[in-house]
Amino acid sequence: MSRWALILGSSSGIGRAAALKLAADGYDILGVHFDRRAAQPRIAELRAAIEHLGRRVILFNTNLARPENRHQILDQLRDTIDTSSPHNGDSRIAVILHSVAFGVTRPLIGEGSASEDDLTVTCAVMGHDLVHWVRGLVERDLLASPGRVLSLTSEGDRRHWRAYGPVSAAKAILESHTRQLAIELAPRAVTVNCILAGVTDTPALRVIPGNDDIVTASIRRNPHGRLTTPENVADAVSLMCDPRSAWITGSVISCDGGETITA
Amino acid sequence: MQNDKTLAEVIAIIDKFSERHEAVAVASATTRIADLGVSSLNFIEMVVRFEETFNVSISDDEFQRITTVGEAVTAIQAAAQATAQ
């Protein structure tokens, strides 16, 4: 039986780890990422690793800040995914993971602050796009039932991190959409949840101004004395795709080793 | 790779991602790209276009250094040299 997982932000960090984990779990992988040529060897490695696991993989390198690119990919998926074999189970997209780290980290006030466009685009790509992608799949009859919609948030959605304002706003949007979509997709047996990852050492973390301070503070207060790894979060994604998670929906689930409940 | 020709081509690409075409029309090597109406989120797509146009791979270090038009030209030339070696 063919099962597809669509991962938005698949080339590095948590998205990449989740792609590998879900491929190991038996999913074929659709990945969307946006990278320069320097990243292409890393992308080729990811493709080879998924294929080595015996799974199909289709990767799109495109700028998710442009809605027309999303439309193009969704139309291409409709032409690619064979939904005409009911004896073969539901071969539509069973998992969508929003792991996009394509936003602006700048202060909200003063010199070097985020522009109106920065705020709008960050909230669109890292927040509202969850709805746009899910809606695009539903409209094209590409979302499997049962299915899973997952996204990633961080502790920066509820406490101040320097220059994190635009992304923090986008994360708040994601969490809100998680609750709303959970109810609206319940009749389709699609659960919707948001994983609150502890501070995780990823390329996205490294572009946040003052990330060294965030890392130091996290290691100090995490009861395990270390950061969360992308693989820790990928394991949580995998767990949430288990059929036994079917009653968990509309939730923000911490995956942080206890970090956010320490002082 | 000739400097003036590369500069002209770089400015032509920037113009495609700019919302301030009048500023791009008078841009020079010292002009900050951010002052040309290229949004932060269009910046990476613009650099991808540099790579495609000049058939180079700009390193992460060179990418981080790009703030002016001239620095974009330097990054492209450095990448072209690295490819030729």
Interface residues (C-beta under 8 A of the other chain):
Chain A: F34 R36 R37 A38 Q40 N63 A65 F102 G103 V104 R106 S115 D117 D118 V121 T122 V125
Chain B: S39 S40 L41 N42 I44 E45 V47 V48 E51 V56 S57 I58 S59 D60 F63
